Amino acid sequence: MLIYIGADHQGFKLKDALKKFLKERGYEVIDIGNDKYDENDDYPDFAALVARQVAQDVFTRKGVLICGSGAGVDITANKFKDIRSVLATNPDQAYLSRKDDDTNVLSLAAEFTTEEAAKKILSVWLSTPFSGGERYKRRIEKIRNIEYGNY
């Protein structure tokens, strides 16, 4: 699985820690940026880059995004077709987002999530498969119809 990761200045430190964590577990990680701390950078830039990459192949790619509140990157990522981003604040939420909603981007809040909590959330999110339940497939199809203007 290919994982794209990106963060603004508020998420920069956590991004680097999670990138190392993922690589140690054998994941292929592509750091979309920022590649240096820049207090004037903007989260939409990195969220768009990650979401665009994941949307190219939602079956083999996932994304991880980090900003201060997590909300900004989550909102941005969800503007892209076929992206289902979740702002997960705990492992249970991450689990359900994968199991029921087949999320493909994980957004994290650097200001409210410790490094250890983020690692746990990320681990659960990556290890949880989509259940494939009919009602969940039906709901995802409704989301796709909204995204493509068919709802």
N, CA, C and O atoms as a GROMACS GRO file, in nm:
protein
  604
    1MET      N    1   0.085  -0.118   0.000
    1MET     CA    2   0.000   0.000   0.000
    1MET      C    3   0.089   0.124   0.000
    1MET      O    4   0.189   0.132   0.072
    2LEU      N    5   0.052   0.218  -0.080
    2LEU     CA    6   0.124   0.344  -0.091
    2LEU      C    7   0.050   0.448  -0.007
    2LEU      O    8  -0.071   0.466  -0.022
    3ILE      N    9   0.123   0.515   0.080
    3ILE     CA   10   0.063   0.615   0.168
    3ILE      C   11   0.124   0.751   0.139
    3ILE      O   12   0.246   0.769   0.148
    4TYR      N   13   0.038   0.846   0.105
    4TYR     CA   14   0.079   0.985   0.086
    4TYR      C   15   0.052   1.060   0.216
    4TYR      O   16  -0.054   1.045   0.275
    5ILE      N   17   0.149   1.141   0.260
    5ILE     CA   18   0.134   1.213   0.385
    5ILE      C   19   0.169   1.359   0.362
    5ILE      O   20   0.263   1.391   0.290
    6GLY      N   21   0.092   1.448   0.426
    6GLY     CA   22   0.118   1.590   0.412
    6GLY      C   23   0.070   1.666   0.534
    6GLY      O   24  -0.023   1.623   0.604
    7ALA      N   25   0.134   1.779   0.559
    7ALA     CA   26   0.097   1.861   0.674
    7ALA      C   27   0.145   2.004   0.655
    7ALA      O   28   0.243   2.030   0.585
    8ASP      N   29   0.075   2.094   0.719
    8ASP     CA   30   0.120   2.233   0.724
    8ASP      C   31   0.216   2.247   0.843
    8ASP      O   32   0.256   2.148   0.904
    9HIS      N   33   0.252   2.371   0.874
    9HIS     CA   34   0.348   2.396   0.982
    9HIS      C   35   0.302   2.343   1.117
    9HIS      O   36   0.384   2.298   1.198
   10GLN      N   37   0.172   2.347   1.143
   10GLN     CA   38   0.122   2.300   1.272
   10GLN      C   39   0.133   2.148   1.284
   10GLN      O   40   0.146   2.095   1.395
   11GLY      N   41   0.126   2.079   1.174
   11GLY     CA   42   0.135   1.934   1.176
   11GLY      C   43   0.271   1.879   1.137
   11GLY      O   44   0.291   1.758   1.130
   12PHE      N   45   0.366   1.969   1.110
   12PHE     CA   46   0.496   1.929   1.056
   12PHE      C   47   0.568   1.827   1.145
   12PHE      O   48   0.617   1.725   1.096
   13LYS      N   49   0.576   1.853   1.273
   13LYS     CA   50   0.649   1.764   1.366
   13LYS      C   51   0.580   1.627   1.373
   13LYS      O   52   0.648   1.524   1.368
   14LEU      N   53   0.449   1.626   1.385
   14LEU     CA   54   0.375   1.500   1.393
   14LEU      C   55   0.386   1.423   1.261
   14LEU      O   56   0.396   1.300   1.262
   15LYS      N   57   0.385   1.493   1.151
   15LYS     CA   58   0.401   1.427   1.020
   15LYS      C   59   0.533   1.351   1.013
   15LYS      O   60   0.536   1.236   0.971
   16ASP      N   61   0.639   1.416   1.054
   16ASP     CA   62   0.770   1.349   1.049
   16ASP      C   63   0.773   1.226   1.138
   16ASP      O   64   0.831   1.124   1.101
   17ALA      N   65   0.712   1.234   1.256
   17ALA     CA   66   0.707   1.118   1.347
   17ALA      C   67   0.625   1.005   1.287
   17ALA      O   68   0.665   0.889   1.295
   18LEU      N   69   0.511   1.036   1.226
   18LEU     CA   70   0.426   0.933   1.167
   18LEU      C   71   0.488   0.874   1.041
   18LEU      O   72   0.472   0.755   1.014
   19LYS      N   73   0.559   0.955   0.965
   19LYS     CA   74   0.629   0.905   0.847
   19LYS      C   75   0.731   0.799   0.888
   19LYS      O   76   0.738   0.693   0.827
   20LYS      N   77   0.808   0.827   0.990
   20LYS     CA   78   0.906   0.731   1.041
   20LYS      C   79   0.837   0.605   1.092
   20LYS      O   80   0.880   0.494   1.064
   21PHE      N   81   0.729   0.623   1.168
   21PHE     CA   82   0.650   0.512   1.222
   21PHE      C   83   0.600   0.421   1.110
   21PHE      O   84   0.609   0.298   1.122
   22LEU      N   85   0.549   0.479   1.004
   22LEU     CA   86   0.497   0.401   0.890
   22LEU      C   87   0.609   0.326   0.818
   22LEU      O   88   0.594   0.208   0.785
   23LYS      N   89   0.718   0.393   0.794
   23LYS     CA   90   0.830   0.329   0.724
   23LYS      C   91   0.886   0.212   0.805
   23LYS      O   92   0.924   0.110   0.748
   24GLU      N   93   0.892   0.227   0.937
   24GLU     CA   94   0.939   0.118   1.023
   24GLU      C   95   0.848  -0.004   1.016
   24GLU      O   96   0.891  -0.115   1.046
   25ARG      N   97   0.724   0.017   0.977
   25ARG     CA   98   0.628  -0.092   0.964
   25ARG      C   99   0.616  -0.143   0.821
   25ARG      O  100   0.528  -0.223   0.790
   26GLY      N  101   0.703  -0.097   0.736
   26GLY     CA  102   0.710  -0.150   0.601
   26GLY      C  103   0.623  -0.082   0.497
   26GLY      O  104   0.614  -0.130   0.384
   27TYR      N  105   0.559   0.027   0.532
   27TYR     CA  106   0.476   0.098   0.434
   27TYR      C  107   0.563   0.184   0.343
   27TYR      O  108   0.666   0.238   0.385
   28GLU      N  109   0.520   0.195   0.219
   28GLU     CA  110   0.583   0.289   0.128
   28GLU      C  111   0.517   0.424   0.149
   28GLU      O  112   0.396   0.437   0.131
   29VAL      N  113   0.595   0.523   0.185
   29VAL     CA  114   0.541   0.654   0.221
   29VAL      C  115   0.599   0.760   0.128
   29VAL      O  116   0.719   0.766   0.105
   30ILE      N  117   0.510   0.843   0.076
   30ILE     CA  118   0.552   0.957  -0.004
   30ILE      C  119   0.510   1.084   0.070
   30ILE      O  120   0.391   1.109   0.090
   31ASP      N  121   0.608   1.161   0.109
   31ASP     CA  122   0.587   1.285   0.182
   31ASP      C  123   0.561   1.396   0.081
   31ASP      O  124   0.650   1.435   0.005
   32ILE      N  125   0.439   1.446   0.081
   32ILE     CA  126   0.396   1.550  -0.012
   32ILE      C  127   0.441   1.688   0.038
   32ILE      O  128   0.443   1.784  -0.039
   33GLY      N  129   0.475   1.697   0.164
   33GLY     CA  130   0.522   1.824   0.218
   33GLY      C  131   0.442   1.870   0.338
   33GLY      O  132   0.346   1.805   0.377
   34ASN      N  133   0.478   1.968   0.390
   34ASN     CA  134   0.589   2.051   0.354
   34ASN      C  135   0.720   1.982   0.392
   34ASN      O  136   0.724   1.904   0.486
   35ASP      N  137   0.825   2.011   0.320
   35ASP     CA  138   0.952   1.946   0.347
   35ASP      C  139   1.038   2.024   0.447
   35ASP      O  140   1.146   1.980   0.484
   36LYS      N  141   0.989   2.140   0.489
   36LYS     CA  142   1.056   2.219   0.592
   36LYS      C  143   0.950   2.295   0.670
   36LYS      O  144   0.840   2.319   0.621
   37TYR      N  145   0.985   2.332   0.792
   37TYR     CA  146   0.892   2.410   0.873
   37TYR      C  147   0.880   2.550   0.813
   37TYR      O  148   0.980   2.619   0.794
   38ASP      N  149   0.757   2.591   0.784
   38ASP     CA  150   0.729   2.722   0.728
   38ASP      C  151   0.599   2.773   0.788
   38ASP      O  152   0.490   2.730   0.750
   39GLU      N  153   0.611   2.864   0.883
   39GLU     CA  154   0.492   2.910   0.954
   39GLU      C  155   0.393   2.984   0.865
   39GLU      O  156   0.282   3.014   0.909
   40ASN      N  157   0.431   3.014   0.743
   40ASN     CA  158   0.341   3.083   0.651
   40ASN      C  159   0.278   2.992   0.546
   40ASN      O  160   0.210   3.039   0.455
   41ASP      N  161   0.300   2.859   0.558
   41ASP     CA  162   0.239   2.770   0.460
   41ASP      C  163   0.090   2.753   0.489
   41ASP      O  164   0.041   2.793   0.594
   42ASP      N  165   0.019   2.695   0.395
   42ASP     CA  166  -0.126   2.683   0.404
   42ASP      C  167  -0.170   2.538   0.386
   42ASP      O  168  -0.130   2.473   0.290
   43TYR      N  169  -0.251   2.488   0.479
   43TYR     CA  170  -0.294   2.348   0.476
   43TYR      C  171  -0.367   2.306   0.348
   43TYR      O  172  -0.352   2.190   0.308
   44PRO      N  173  -0.444   2.393   0.281
   44PRO     CA  174  -0.513   2.345   0.160
   44PRO      C  175  -0.417   2.296   0.053
   44PRO      O  176  -0.450   2.206  -0.024
   45ASP      N  177  -0.298   2.355   0.047
   45ASP     CA  178  -0.202   2.314  -0.055
   45ASP      C  179  -0.163   2.167  -0.038
   45ASP      O  180  -0.160   2.092  -0.135
   46PHE      N  181  -0.133   2.126   0.084
   46PHE     CA  182  -0.088   1.990   0.110
   46PHE      C  183  -0.205   1.891   0.106
   46PHE      O  184  -0.190   1.778   0.059
   47ALA      N  185  -0.320   1.934   0.155
   47ALA     CA  186  -0.437   1.847   0.151
   47ALA      C  187  -0.478   1.818   0.007
   47ALA      O  188  -0.514   1.705  -0.026
   48ALA      N  189  -0.472   1.918  -0.078
   48ALA     CA  190  -0.508   1.898  -0.218
   48ALA      C  191  -0.409   1.804  -0.287
   48ALA      O  192  -0.450   1.718  -0.365
   49LEU      N  193  -0.281   1.820  -0.258
   49LEU     CA  194  -0.181   1.732  -0.320
   49LEU      C  195  -0.202   1.586  -0.279
   49LEU      O  196  -0.197   1.497  -0.363
   50VAL      N  197  -0.226   1.563  -0.151
   50VAL     CA  198  -0.248   1.426  -0.104
   50VAL      C  199  -0.377   1.370  -0.162
   50VAL      O  200  -0.378   1.258  -0.215
   51ALA      N  201  -0.485   1.444  -0.154
   51ALA     CA  202  -0.614   1.396  -0.204
   51ALA      C  203  -0.608   1.364  -0.353
   51ALA      O  204  -0.663   1.264  -0.398
   52ARG      N  205  -0.542   1.449  -0.428
   52ARG     CA  206  -0.530   1.427  -0.573
   52ARG      C  207  -0.456   1.295  -0.601
   52ARG      O  208  -0.494   1.221  -0.692
   53GLN      N  209  -0.351   1.267  -0.526
   53GLN     CA  210  -0.275   1.144  -0.545
   53GLN      C  211  -0.358   1.021  -0.507
   53GLN      O  212  -0.358   0.921  -0.579
   54VAL      N  213  -0.427   1.027  -0.395
   54VAL     CA  214  -0.508   0.913  -0.351
   54VAL      C  215  -0.621   0.888  -0.450
   54VAL      O  216  -0.652   0.773  -0.481
   55ALA      N  217  -0.684   0.994  -0.499
   55ALA     CA  218  -0.796   0.981  -0.592
   55ALA      C  219  -0.757   0.912  -0.722
   55ALA      O  220  -0.843   0.857  -0.791
   56GLN      N  221  -0.628   0.914  -0.757
   56GLN     CA  222  -0.583   0.849  -0.880
   56GLN      C  223  -0.594   0.697  -0.872
   56GLN      O  224  -0.607   0.630  -0.975
   57ASP      N  225  -0.589   0.641  -0.751
   57ASP     CA  226  -0.604   0.497  -0.734
   57ASP      C  227  -0.646   0.467  -0.591
   57ASP      O  228  -0.563   0.438  -0.505
   58VAL      N  229  -0.776   0.476  -0.566
   58VAL     CA  230  -0.827   0.461  -0.430
   58VAL      C  231  -0.818   0.318  -0.377
   58VAL      O  232  -0.846   0.293  -0.260
   59PHE      N  233  -0.779   0.224  -0.462
   59PHE     CA  234  -0.768   0.085  -0.418
   59PHE      C  235  -0.630   0.052  -0.364
   59PHE      O  236  -0.616  -0.042  -0.285
   60THR      N  237  -0.529   0.125  -0.404
   60THR     CA  238  -0.393   0.094  -0.358
   60THR      C  239  -0.325   0.209  -0.286
   60THR      O  240  -0.210   0.197  -0.244
   61ARG      N  241  -0.395   0.321  -0.271
   61ARG     CA  242  -0.337   0.438  -0.206
   61ARG      C  243  -0.423   0.486  -0.091
   61ARG      O  244  -0.546   0.476  -0.094
   62LYS      N  245  -0.356   0.539   0.010
   62LYS     CA  246  -0.424   0.603   0.123
   62LYS      C  247  -0.351   0.734   0.150
   62LYS      O  248  -0.238   0.755   0.105
   63GLY      N  249  -0.416   0.822   0.225
   63GLY     CA  250  -0.357   0.949   0.259
   63GLY      C  251  -0.367   0.978   0.407
   63GLY      O  252  -0.461   0.935   0.474
   64VAL      N  253  -0.269   1.052   0.457
   64VAL     CA  254  -0.269   1.100   0.595
   64VAL      C  255  -0.239   1.248   0.590
   64VAL      O  256  -0.141   1.291   0.528
   65LEU      N  257  -0.325   1.327   0.655
   65LEU     CA  258  -0.313   1.472   0.654
   65LEU      C  259  -0.315   1.524   0.797
   65LEU      O  260  -0.385   1.470   0.883
   66ILE      N  261  -0.238   1.630   0.821
   66ILE     CA  262  -0.230   1.686   0.956
   66ILE      C  263  -0.224   1.838   0.948
   66ILE      O  264  -0.146   1.895   0.872
   67CYS      N  265  -0.308   1.901   1.027
   67CYS     CA  266  -0.299   2.045   1.050
   67CYS      C  267  -0.335   2.068   1.197
   67CYS      O  268  -0.353   1.972   1.272
   68GLY      N  269  -0.345   2.190   1.239
   68GLY     CA  270  -0.369   2.219   1.380
   68GLY      C  271  -0.496   2.155   1.434
   68GLY      O  272  -0.490   2.079   1.530
   69SER      N  273  -0.609   2.184   1.373
   69SER     CA  274  -0.738   2.130   1.419
   69SER      C  275  -0.775   2.002   1.348
   69SER      O  276  -0.862   1.928   1.394
   70GLY      N  277  -0.711   1.974   1.235
   70GLY     CA  278  -0.748   1.860   1.152
   70GLY      C  279  -0.865   1.890   1.061
   70GLY      O  280  -0.883   1.824   0.959
   71ALA      N  281  -0.944   1.988   1.098
   71ALA     CA  282  -1.066   2.020   1.022
   71ALA      C  283  -1.033   2.075   0.884
   71ALA      O  284  -1.098   2.039   0.786
   72GLY      N  285  -0.935   2.162   0.876
   72GLY     CA  286  -0.902   2.225   0.748
   72GLY      C  287  -0.860   2.125   0.642
   72GLY      O  288  -0.907   2.130   0.529
   73VAL      N  289  -0.770   2.034   0.680
   73VAL     CA  290  -0.725   1.935   0.581
   73VAL      C  291  -0.837   1.838   0.548
   73VAL      O  292  -0.848   1.793   0.434
   74ASP      N  293  -0.921   1.806   0.645
   74ASP     CA  294  -1.032   1.715   0.623
   74ASP      C  295  -1.133   1.776   0.525
   74ASP      O  296  -1.177   1.710   0.431
   75ILE      N  297  -1.167   1.900   0.547
   75ILE     CA  298  -1.261   1.970   0.458
   75ILE      C  299  -1.204   1.976   0.316
   75ILE      O  300  -1.275   1.949   0.219
   76THR      N  301  -1.078   2.012   0.305
   76THR     CA  302  -1.015   2.023   0.174
   76THR      C  303  -1.013   1.888   0.101
   76THR      O  304  -1.052   1.880  -0.016
   77ALA      N  305  -0.970   1.785   0.169
   77ALA     CA  306  -0.961   1.653   0.105
   77ALA      C  307  -1.097   1.606   0.056
   77ALA      O  308  -1.107   1.546  -0.051
   78ASN      N  309  -1.200   1.633   0.132
   78ASN     CA  310  -1.334   1.586   0.096
   78ASN      C  311  -1.395   1.661  -0.022
   78ASN      O  312  -1.505   1.628  -0.066
   79LYS      N  313  -1.326   1.760  -0.074
   79LYS     CA  314  -1.371   1.829  -0.195
   79LYS      C  315  -1.339   1.749  -0.321
   79LYS      O  316  -1.391   1.779  -0.428
   80PHE      N  317  -1.254   1.648  -0.309
   80PHE     CA  318  -1.210   1.570  -0.425
   80PHE      C  319  -1.298   1.447  -0.444
   80PHE      O  320  -1.333   1.379  -0.347
   81LYS      N  321  -1.333   1.420  -0.568
   81LYS     CA  322  -1.416   1.304  -0.600
   81LYS      C  323  -1.346   1.176  -0.557
   81LYS      O  324  -1.225   1.160  -0.574
   82ASP      N  325  -1.425   1.087  -0.501
   82ASP     CA  326  -1.381   0.954  -0.456
   82ASP      C  327  -1.293   0.958  -0.332
   82ASP      O  328  -1.236   0.856  -0.294
   83ILE      N  329  -1.281   1.074  -0.269
   83ILE     CA  330  -1.208   1.082  -0.143
   83ILE      C  331  -1.310   1.085  -0.029
   83ILE      O  332  -1.406   1.161  -0.030
   84ARG      N  333  -1.284   0.999   0.068
   84ARG     CA  334  -1.364   0.997   0.190
   84ARG      C  335  -1.265   1.012   0.305
   84ARG      O  336  -1.204   0.914   0.350
   85SER      N  337  -1.251   1.134   0.351
   85SER     CA  338  -1.158   1.166   0.458
   85SER      C  339  -1.233   1.169   0.590
   85SER      O  340  -1.348   1.211   0.598
   86VAL      N  341  -1.165   1.124   0.695
   86VAL     CA  342  -1.221   1.128   0.829
   86VAL      C  343  -1.126   1.203   0.920
   86VAL      O  344  -1.004   1.183   0.916
   87LEU      N  345  -1.182   1.290   1.002
   87LEU     CA  346  -1.106   1.354   1.109
   87LEU      C  347  -1.126   1.266   1.232
   87LEU      O  348  -1.225   1.280   1.304
   88ALA      N  349  -1.032   1.177   1.254
   88ALA     CA  350  -1.045   1.081   1.364
   88ALA      C  351  -0.974   1.133   1.488
   88ALA      O  352  -0.860   1.178   1.483
   89THR      N  353  -1.046   1.125   1.599
   89THR     CA  354  -0.991   1.172   1.726
   89THR      C  355  -0.959   1.059   1.822
   89THR      O  356  -0.901   1.081   1.929
   90ASN      N  357  -0.997   0.937   1.783
   90ASN     CA  358  -0.967   0.821   1.868
   90ASN      C  359  -0.970   0.694   1.782
   90ASN      O  360  -1.023   0.696   1.671
   91PRO      N  361  -0.912   0.586   1.831
   91PRO     CA  362  -0.906   0.463   1.752
   91PRO      C  363  -1.042   0.405   1.715
   91PRO      O  364  -1.058   0.350   1.606
   92ASP      N  365  -1.140   0.416   1.803
   92ASP     CA  366  -1.273   0.362   1.772
   92ASP      C  367  -1.336   0.433   1.652
   92ASP      O  368  -1.397   0.370   1.566
   93GLN      N  369  -1.320   0.562   1.647
   93GLN     CA  370  -1.372   0.640   1.535
   93GLN      C  371  -1.299   0.602   1.406
   93GLN      O  372  -1.361   0.588   1.301
   94ALA      N  373  -1.168   0.585   1.415
   94ALA     CA  374  -1.089   0.543   1.298
   94ALA      C  375  -1.136   0.407   1.249
   94ALA      O  376  -1.151   0.385   1.129
   95TYR      N  377  -1.159   0.316   1.342
   95TYR     CA  378  -1.205   0.180   1.309
   95TYR      C  379  -1.339   0.185   1.233
   95TYR      O  380  -1.353   0.125   1.127
   96LEU      N  381  -1.435   0.256   1.289
   96LEU     CA  382  -1.568   0.261   1.226
   96LEU      C  383  -1.564   0.332   1.091
   96LEU      O  384  -1.638   0.297   0.999
   97SER      N  385  -1.477   0.432   1.079
   97SER     CA  386  -1.469   0.503   0.951
   97SER      C  387  -1.419   0.412   0.839
   97SER      O  388  -1.461   0.425   0.724
   98ARG      N  389  -1.331   0.320   0.872
   98ARG     CA  390  -1.282   0.225   0.772
   98ARG      C  391  -1.384   0.114   0.750
   98ARG      O  392  -1.417   0.082   0.636
   99LYS      N  393  -1.433   0.056   0.857
   99LYS     CA  394  -1.524  -0.058   0.850
   99LYS      C  395  -1.654  -0.023   0.777
   99LYS      O  396  -1.700  -0.099   0.691
  100ASP      N  397  -1.711   0.091   0.810
  100ASP     CA  398  -1.842   0.127   0.756
  100ASP      C  399  -1.837   0.221   0.636
  100ASP      O  400  -1.922   0.213   0.547
  101ASP      N  401  -1.737   0.310   0.632
  101ASP     CA  402  -1.735   0.415   0.530
  101ASP      C  403  -1.620   0.404   0.432
  101ASP      O  404  -1.608   0.486   0.340
  102ASP      N  405  -1.534   0.305   0.450
  102ASP     CA  406  -1.422   0.281   0.359
  102ASP      C  407  -1.342   0.410   0.335
  102ASP      O  408  -1.310   0.442   0.221
  103THR      N  409  -1.311   0.482   0.443
  103THR     CA  410  -1.235   0.606   0.429
  103THR      C  411  -1.097   0.576   0.371
  103THR      O  412  -1.037   0.472   0.397
  104ASN      N  413  -1.048   0.671   0.292
  104ASN     CA  414  -0.918   0.652   0.228
  104ASN      C  415  -0.818   0.763   0.262
  104ASN      O  416  -0.704   0.760   0.216
  105VAL      N  417  -0.862   0.860   0.340
  105VAL     CA  418  -0.774   0.964   0.392
  105VAL      C  419  -0.804   0.981   0.540
  105VAL      O  420  -0.920   0.990   0.582
  106LEU      N  421  -0.698   0.985   0.619
  106LEU     CA  422  -0.708   1.009   0.762
  106LEU      C  423  -0.656   1.148   0.792
  106LEU      O  424  -0.542   1.181   0.760
  107SER      N  425  -0.740   1.230   0.854
  107SER     CA  426  -0.700   1.364   0.896
  107SER      C  427  -0.681   1.364   1.047
  107SER      O  428  -0.761   1.307   1.121
  108LEU      N  429  -0.575   1.430   1.091
  108LEU     CA  430  -0.542   1.435   1.233
  108LEU      C  431  -0.522   1.580   1.277
  108LEU      O  432  -0.480   1.665   1.199
  109ALA      N  433  -0.552   1.603   1.405
  109ALA     CA  434  -0.540   1.736   1.465
  109ALA      C  435  -0.414   1.742   1.551
  109ALA      O  436  -0.412   1.687   1.662
  110ALA      N  437  -0.312   1.808   1.502
  110ALA     CA  438  -0.184   1.814   1.574
  110ALA      C  439  -0.198   1.884   1.709
  110ALA      O  440  -0.127   1.851   1.804
  111GLU      N  441  -0.287   1.980   1.718
  111GLU     CA  442  -0.304   2.055   1.842
  111GLU      C  443  -0.376   1.975   1.952
  111GLU      O  444  -0.370   2.012   2.069
  112PHE      N  445  -0.443   1.868   1.915
  112PHE     CA  446  -0.525   1.794   2.010
  112PHE      C  447  -0.492   1.646   2.018
  112PHE      O  448  -0.557   1.571   2.091
  113THR      N  449  -0.390   1.602   1.943
  113THR     CA  450  -0.357   1.460   1.936
  113THR      C  451  -0.210   1.440   1.968
  113THR      O  452  -0.123   1.496   1.900
  114THR      N  453  -0.182   1.362   2.071
  114THR     CA  454  -0.042   1.333   2.103
  114THR      C  455   0.016   1.241   1.997
  114THR      O  456  -0.057   1.178   1.920
  115GLU      N  457   0.146   1.233   1.994
  115GLU     CA  458   0.212   1.144   1.899
  115GLU      C  459   0.170   0.999   1.922
  115GLU      O  460   0.142   0.927   1.827
  116GLU      N  461   0.166   0.957   2.047
  116GLU     CA  462   0.127   0.818   2.078
  116GLU      C  463  -0.017   0.791   2.037
  116GLU      O  464  -0.047   0.686   1.981
  117ALA      N  465  -0.107   0.885   2.065
  117ALA     CA  466  -0.247   0.868   2.025
  117ALA      C  467  -0.259   0.862   1.873
  117ALA      O  468  -0.334   0.781   1.819
  118ALA      N  469  -0.184   0.948   1.804
  118ALA     CA  470  -0.188   0.949   1.658
  118ALA      C  471  -0.140   0.817   1.600
  118ALA      O  472  -0.196   0.767   1.503
  119LYS      N  473  -0.037   0.760   1.659
  119LYS     CA  474   0.013   0.630   1.612
  119LYS      C  475  -0.092   0.522   1.631
  119LYS      O  476  -0.108   0.437   1.544
  120LYS      N  477  -0.162   0.523   1.742
  120LYS     CA  478  -0.266   0.424   1.768
  120LYS      C  479  -0.382   0.442   1.668
  120LYS      O  480  -0.430   0.344   1.610
  121ILE      N  481  -0.426   0.565   1.650
  121ILE     CA  482  -0.534   0.594   1.555
  121ILE      C  483  -0.494   0.547   1.416
  121ILE      O  484  -0.572   0.481   1.348
  122LEU      N  485  -0.374   0.581   1.375
  122LEU     CA  486  -0.324   0.545   1.242
  122LEU      C  487  -0.314   0.393   1.226
  122LEU      O  488  -0.351   0.339   1.123
  123SER      N  489  -0.263   0.326   1.327
  123SER     CA  490  -0.250   0.180   1.322
  123SER      C  491  -0.385   0.112   1.305
  123SER      O  492  -0.401   0.021   1.223
  124VAL      N  493  -0.482   0.155   1.383
  124VAL     CA  494  -0.617   0.097   1.374
  124VAL      C  495  -0.677   0.128   1.237
  124VAL      O  496  -0.736   0.040   1.175
  125TRP      N  497  -0.662   0.249   1.192
  125TRP     CA  498  -0.719   0.290   1.063
  125TRP      C  499  -0.660   0.207   0.949
  125TRP      O  500  -0.734   0.162   0.861
  126LEU      N  501  -0.530   0.188   0.950
  126LEU     CA  502  -0.466   0.112   0.843
  126LEU      C  503  -0.495  -0.038   0.848
  126LEU      O  504  -0.496  -0.104   0.744
  127SER      N  505  -0.519  -0.091   0.965
  127SER     CA  506  -0.539  -0.235   0.978
  127SER      C  507  -0.685  -0.278   0.966
  127SER      O  508  -0.714  -0.398   0.965
  128THR      N  509  -0.774  -0.183   0.957
  128THR     CA  510  -0.917  -0.216   0.951
  128THR      C  511  -0.965  -0.220   0.807
  128THR      O  512  -0.954  -0.121   0.735
  129PRO      N  513  -1.016  -0.334   0.764
  129PRO     CA  514  -1.070  -0.342   0.627
  129PRO      C  515  -1.213  -0.289   0.621
  129PRO      O  516  -1.283  -0.283   0.722
  130PHE      N  517  -1.254  -0.252   0.502
  130PHE     CA  518  -1.394  -0.218   0.478
  130PHE      C  519  -1.477  -0.345   0.489
  130PHE      O  520  -1.438  -0.448   0.435
  131SER      N  521  -1.588  -0.338   0.557
  131SER     CA  522  -1.671  -0.457   0.580
  131SER      C  523  -1.736  -0.507   0.451
  131SER      O  524  -1.760  -0.627   0.437
  132GLY      N  525  -1.763  -0.417   0.358
  132GLY     CA  526  -1.829  -0.456   0.234
  132GLY      C  527  -1.977  -0.482   0.249
  132GLY      O  528  -2.042  -0.533   0.158
  133GLY      N  529  -2.032  -0.447   0.365
  133GLY     CA  530  -2.175  -0.467   0.388
  133GLY      C  531  -2.260  -0.392   0.287
  133GLY      O  532  -2.225  -0.282   0.243
  134GLU      N  533  -2.372  -0.453   0.250
  134GLU     CA  534  -2.458  -0.394   0.146
  134GLU      C  535  -2.504  -0.254   0.182
  134GLU      O  536  -2.503  -0.165   0.097
  135ARG      N  537  -2.546  -0.231   0.305
  135ARG     CA  538  -2.594  -0.098   0.341
  135ARG      C  539  -2.482   0.006   0.333
  135ARG      O  540  -2.507   0.122   0.300
  136TYR      N  541  -2.359  -0.036   0.365
  136TYR     CA  542  -2.246   0.056   0.357
  136TYR      C  543  -2.210   0.085   0.212
  136TYR      O  544  -2.179   0.200   0.178
  137LYS      N  545  -2.213  -0.016   0.127
  137LYS     CA  546  -2.190   0.005  -0.016
  137LYS      C  547  -2.296   0.100  -0.074
  137LYS      O  548  -2.264   0.188  -0.153
  138ARG      N  549  -2.420   0.079  -0.033
  138ARG     CA  550  -2.530   0.164  -0.081
  138ARG      C  551  -2.506   0.310  -0.041
  138ARG      O  552  -2.528   0.400  -0.122
  139ARG      N  553  -2.462   0.331   0.080
  139ARG     CA  554  -2.439   0.467   0.129
  139ARG      C  555  -2.321   0.532   0.057
  139ARG      O  556  -2.326   0.651   0.024
  140ILE      N  557  -2.217   0.456   0.033
  140ILE     CA  558  -2.102   0.509  -0.040
  140ILE      C  559  -2.142   0.543  -0.183
  140ILE      O  560  -2.096   0.644  -0.237
  141GLU      N  561  -2.225   0.461  -0.243
  141GLU     CA  562  -2.274   0.491  -0.378
  141GLU      C  563  -2.356   0.620  -0.378
  141GLU      O  564  -2.346   0.698  -0.473
  142LYS      N  565  -2.434   0.646  -0.275
  142LYS     CA  566  -2.508   0.772  -0.265
  142LYS      C  567  -2.412   0.890  -0.255
  142LYS      O  568  -2.436   0.995  -0.315
  143ILE      N  569  -2.304   0.874  -0.181
  143ILE     CA  570  -2.202   0.979  -0.171
  143ILE      C  571  -2.142   1.005  -0.309
  143ILE      O  572  -2.127   1.120  -0.350
  144ARG      N  573  -2.109   0.898  -0.381
  144ARG     CA  574  -2.054   0.914  -0.517
  144ARG      C  575  -2.152   0.989  -0.608
  144ARG      O  576  -2.112   1.075  -0.686
  145ASN      N  577  -2.279   0.954  -0.597
  145ASN     CA  578  -2.380   1.023  -0.678
  145ASN      C  579  -2.385   1.172  -0.646
  145ASN      O  580  -2.403   1.254  -0.737
  146ILE      N  581  -2.370   1.207  -0.520
  146ILE     CA  582  -2.365   1.349  -0.482
  146ILE      C  583  -2.242   1.414  -0.544
  146ILE      O  584  -2.251   1.522  -0.602
  147GLU      N  585  -2.127   1.349  -0.531
  147GLU     CA  586  -2.002   1.404  -0.584
  147GLU      C  587  -2.009   1.427  -0.734
  147GLU      O  588  -1.956   1.526  -0.785
  148TYR      N  589  -2.073   1.337  -0.805
  148TYR     CA  590  -2.079   1.347  -0.949
  148TYR      C  591  -2.205   1.418  -1.000
  148TYR      O  592  -2.232   1.418  -1.120
  149GLY      N  593  -2.280   1.479  -0.908
  149GLY     CA  594  -2.396   1.557  -0.946
  149GLY      C  595  -2.517   1.477  -0.991
  149GLY      O  596  -2.600   1.527  -1.066
  150ASN      N  597  -2.527   1.353  -0.945
  150ASN     CA  598  -2.638   1.266  -0.987
  150ASN      C  599  -2.737   1.240  -0.873
  150ASN      O  600  -2.808   1.139  -0.875
  151TYR      N  601  -2.743   1.326  -0.776
  151TYR     CA  602  -2.829   1.298  -0.661
  151TYR      C  603  -2.939   1.398  -0.652
  151TYR      O  604  -3.021   1.391  -0.561
   0.00000   0.00000   0.00000
